[in-house]
Amino acid sequence: MAKIFYEKWSTPVHAARRKGYGFASHMHDETEIVLLTSGTTELVCDGKKYTLYSGDAAVVFPNHTHAYN
């Protein structure tokens, strides 16, 4: 079984810009909104896989385990 870590942000709104996006399985109290500006990535949320393409957006609600591959 993969390890899941709890991510705690220090502010109510967190913005990040990443290239070559990959992020280990985690969860947090905040809602996460992702906008993919180029390429593709795989979002795994609660064990279900979704492929995101350039221009796609995804919303992950609080306390749902998710990762990006």
C-alpha angles and dihedrals in degrees: 000000000000120000117250120203129203112234117207117194119205094218134047091239122043124184126186136171116207135177120209089018118213125145131176123245110288146142138208143177094254131083111250121213117190127191114188108212098182142005124005136286137179119240116199112195121177089341096307118116124223127180114219121202131195108294095023122125129202132192120207113192123218120290097013115131110239142162139181121225 
